[in-house]
């Protein structure tokens, strides 16, 4: 099933959930990002339903439910192989930990809309109602706008619900969400909201590094990442996010990166923009803790930057086997994406070489003609020299000097003594 079909299936399931709640006498609407995206002509990745039904009432109406936050009025409903989040309308008390409200009480749609972060995320849609025209589009359902979100969508504006200082005081991560949302949608952040973000930027250091890292990952995974970084810099957010001096240069490498580049390549490009090619490895080393990068993410970044150095400095002097090994090495695809963004002429030359190596009748990374098990089966005693001998034989294979298992074994027998191996 493709993305469109997935989205349609999720919507159909969410409509059935909303209809069942309404048939039982409750209000039930689509809420949040799915409404925003539908109004923008985008396909939501999932659908959330907001209702005046309590968790107990929701549990009584559906056969398959589970709790993810019953104290906050959040239930999961399984409907036709889809999982729909159903949340009771609520209003919230103070956020003493700047993450979750100390107190939640079930409320009305109006109060629920006014506790949300940004107006474009505080729209509701009754999907059971008749279709209606919104601007030049026809929407499947009736839009309920209690906070002026439709005007902000039309004007491509991210504006806090109510007082932006209050919304940020509740959760300072909302500053990064504003950036990510504005960058992804091509919107601007409304003046008062932007001013509040700048004034409270330093308070972002009080947010957990895990949550900050997750927001950065989501920015880096989207092609709008360069705009997101520019906005972070203009709002004074990059320093508290990264725990280093604020950047004052445009992210040229990140801007030049291909839209389809991986999040790893994007993170590497950002590091290059902040510290240069030579300083990028040390920079991402520091980011490991500041952005809570996983071991795999950290390894991928280091592999990509190491490959980039080899491509830039060593390619011309490498023999064929070493070039092929580099092209097949972990991180090389990301390294080539970074090279394309930083030194496209060098990348063009390497791409031409890579195409020729790929089409030489041997390939970049063929299966080895000789393995360690085959050496043992032929009578060789395992030892420290095994890997070195196998590497020598594989290099000969990569260079086309060995083209059959028999040739590979003959070369191994000829060179075994060099590595202290015998039968």
N, C-alpha and C positions, 0 to 999 in steps of 0.2 A: 504494500500500500504506500503510495507517495504522500508527500506533504499535504497536498490539497485534499486528498481522500481522508487522511488522518484528521485534518482540521474539520472536515465536513462530518465525519463520524462523531467527533467529540462534540460538535455543536448539536447534532441531532440528539445525542444522549442528554446533553444539558437542557435542551428544550423539553424533553420528556420529564426530566426531574422538576423543572420549573412548573410544567403543566400539572403534575401530580400534586405539588404543593398548593398551587392555586385552586385546583379542584377540591382540596381539603379546606379551603377558606383562608389560606394564607397569602400574603404578598410574596412574590418571588421574582427576582430580576437577575439578569446577567450583571456582573459588576467588575469594575477595575479595568485592567489592561485589555481584556477581550473586547470590551465595548469601544475603547479608544481605537484599537486596531481595526475593528470593523468599520468604524466611521471614517477611518483614513484609507479604506480600501485594502488593508493588509489582512493576511490570514493569521488569526490567533493560533498560538501553539497549544493553548488549553483554555477552558472555559470555567469560570467560577460563578456560583450562584449565591446571592444574598437574599435573606428571607427574614420575616418576623417569627417564623417557627423556631421554637427552642430545640436544643439538641435532643431532648427526650421526644419531642413531637416528630422530629426528623427520623429518629430511630424507629418510631412506631409506623411511619409511612413507607419505609423502604426495607426490603428483605436483607440487603447486604450493605451494612454500614460499619465504619470504624472511626474511632476518635483519634484526632491528631492534636486536639486542643479544646476539649469540651469546656474547660473553664473559660476559654475565649470564644466559645460558641462555634467552633470549627469542627465539622464532620466530613468524612469522605463517604460518598455514595457510589457504589458500583452499579453501573447501568449499561447493559448491553456491551460488555467487555470494555467499557470506558470508566475511568475514575474521575468523578466530579467533586470538587471541593464545594461544600455548602456551608455558609457561615451565617449565623444569626446577626441581624442588625445590632450594633453595639455602640456605646460611647465609652470613653476611656478616662481614667484618672491620670495623675501625674506619672511621669516616667523617671523615677528616682535613679534607675540604672542606665538611663539614656538608651534603652533598647526596648523594654516591654513596660506596659502600663502596670502600676501597682494595683489598680482596681479596674474591673470591667463590669459593666451592667448592660443587660440587653435593652434595646431601645428601638428607635424608628429609623426609617430610611434617611430622613433629614439629618439626624444626629450621626448616623453612620457615614454619610457623605462628608460631613464637616470634620470628622476625625481623620480623614485620609490625607495623604501628603500633598499631592498636586491636583489641580482641578481636572486635568485631562484624565486622571486616574480615578476620579470621583463621580463618573457618570454611571447611570444605570440604564438598562435596556430591558423592557418587558418583551420577551421573545414570543409570547403567546398572542400578543396584540396584532392587529392588522399592520401591514407594511405602511411606512410613511416616508415622505420625501424629507431629506435633510440636505440643504444646499442643492447640489446638482445630482445627488445620489439618492437611491431608494434603499431604505434600511428595512431589514426583515424584523419588524417589531416597532415598539414605541420607545423613544429616548426620553429619559427622565433626568433633567439637568437642574440640580439644586444649588450649584456653586459657580455657574458661569463657565463651565468647561467647554461648551460648544463654541462660544466666542473665542476662547483661547485656542481651540483646535483650528478654527477658521483662520486665526491670525498667526498660527504657528508659534505659540508662546507657551512656555512652561512657567506656571504661576502657582505659588503655594496656596493652599486652602486657608483662608483667614490670615492671621498674622504670621509671616514667614519666620520670625524669631521664635514664636511658640512652636511651630512645626519642627524647627531645627533643634530646639531645646529638648524636645521629646526624643529625638534620635538624630544625631549629627551625621549618621551615614546617609541621610536624605540629601545632603549636599552632593555626594557622589552620584546618587541616583538621578538627581536633576541633570547633572552633566551627561551621564550615560544616555538618558532619555532624550535630551536636547540634541546630542550628537547623532544618535541613531535616527531620529525623526527629521533632522535638519531644521529644528526649531531654535528659537532664541530664549534665553532665560529672562523673564520679566525683571524690570529694573529693581523693584523693591526686594524681590526674591534674591537677585544676584547680590545686592548690597548686604543683605543678611548673611548670605553664604560667605562673602569676604570678611565680614565682621566676626564671624564665628569660626573661620577656617581653622584657627589654631586648636579649637576644641575637638577637632577630629581625632587628635591623638588619644583621646579618651575612649575611642571606639576600639573594639577588639581587632587585632591584626588579621584574624581569620576572615572577618566580615569585610574589612577593607580589601584584602587580597581577592576575595570573591568578586567584588565590584570591579576591580581592575581586570581580572580575567575576563569578565563579560565585556568590558570595553575593548580589550585586545582581540577578542574573538569576532568583532564586527568591523566591517570595512570603514566605518566612521571613526576609527581609533585615533587618527591624527587630529581630527577636530576635537575629540574628547580631551586629548592631551593639551591642545591649545586652550581649551576652556578651563581645564584644571589650572594651568599656569596663570591665566588671566584672573582667576578667582582666588589665587593663593593656596590652592589645595595640594599641589604637587609636593611641596615641602613636608607637610604633615603626613601625606600618604607614604612617601619614600624615606622619610627621616633624614633628608639631606637638604642642601641649599636649594632655594627656588631656582627653577630654570628660566632663562631669559631669551633663549634662542628658539626659533620655530623648529618643530620636529621634522627636519628635512628628510631623513632616512625613512621615518615612519610614513611620511606623506608619499614618498616614492615607491613604497612597498606595494606589490600587486594586491588587488582586493581579495584574491583567494588565498593569500599567504596565511600560514598557520598562526595561532596565538603565540606559539614559541618564537617564530620569526618576528612577530610584532613586538614581543617583549625584548628580543635582542636588538631590534631596530631602535626602540626607545632608549635602551642602554647606550647604544652607539651615539644617539643624538645628545645624550647627557654627558658622556665621558669619552667620546671618540672610540675608534675601532680598537686601539691599544688598551684603553681603560675599561672597555665594556665588561670583560670577564670579572674584574674585581668588583664592578658595580653590581652585576647580577648576583655575585656572591653575597653582598650585603643585603640585597633584596630578598634572599631566601628567607631570612627571619622576618623582615619587615612586611613582606606580602604572604608569608607562610606558604612558600612554594613547597610542593611535595618533592620527595626524592627524585621521582621520575621527571618532574618539571625542571628541577635544578640540573639533572643530568642532561636532559635534552638541550637546555640552554648552553651549557658548557660544551657539549659536543658540537653544536652549531657554530659557536664562536671559535672553537679550535679548528674546525674544518674551514671556516672563513679565513683564518690566518694562513693555513696551508694553501688554500686556493690562491690567495693574493701573493704570497711570498715564494712558494715552492713549486708551483705547478710546472713552470717552464723547465725546471731541472729534474723533474721526476721521470724515472723509466716507466714504460707502459704498465707494468704490473702494479706499481705503486699508485699510478693515476687511477687505475681501475679500482683498486682497494679503497682509495679516497672517495671515489664516486659512489661506492656501495656502502660507505661507512655511515653509522648513525649520525644524524644531524646534517648530512651533506645537502639534502634537498632544501632545508631551511637556510643553510649557509649560502647556497646558490641564489636563493631569494634575496638574502641580504646583500650579496655581491651585485645582483642586478640593480638593487636600489642605491648602492654606494658607488660602484664602478662598472657601469653598464658595458663599456668597451671591453674590459677584461672578461666580463661575463660572456659577451658574445663570442670571444675567442675560445673560451673554455667550453661553451655550448657546442661549438663546431667540432672541437676535439672529442667531446663526449659522444656526439653523434657518430663520428668516424669509429671510435672505439666500440661503440655498441653494435656497429654493423660490420665488424671485421671477421665475422665467422666464428668468433669465440664468445663474445659478449662481455658484459661488465662483471657479472657475478655468476658464472656457470657453476653447476654442481661439481664438487671436486671429483676428479678421476681416481683419486686414491684417498682412502681414509685410514685412520689409526687402527680400526678393527681389521682392515685388510692387511695392514703391516703385521699385526699380531698373528693373523691366520697364516701368513707366509713364513712365520718362524722367528720374526724379530722380537726381541725382548723389550718390553716397554721401559722407557727411561726418560731422563730430562731432555734429551735431544729429539724426542718424537715430534714435538711441535715445530721445532726449527726445520727438521727434515720435511715435514708435511708442508710448511710454508714455502720452502724452496721449490718443491714439486708443484705446488699450486701456482707460484709465480711463473714457472715455466709454462704451465697450462694457460695462464692469462696472456702470456706473450706469444702463444701459438707454437712453442717449441715442443710441447707434449700434447698429443691429440687423441690418445687412446689409453685405456687402463693398462695395457701392456707396456706402452712407452713410459707411463708414470711409474710403474713398478720397476722398470729397468733403470730409470734415473735414480729412484730411491736406493736400489741396490748399489749403484755406482757411488752414491754420495754418503751412504750410511756411516762409513768409518769416520768421516769428518765430524760427526756428531756423537761419536762414541757408542754407536749402535751396532749390534751384531746378532747373528742367529744362534 
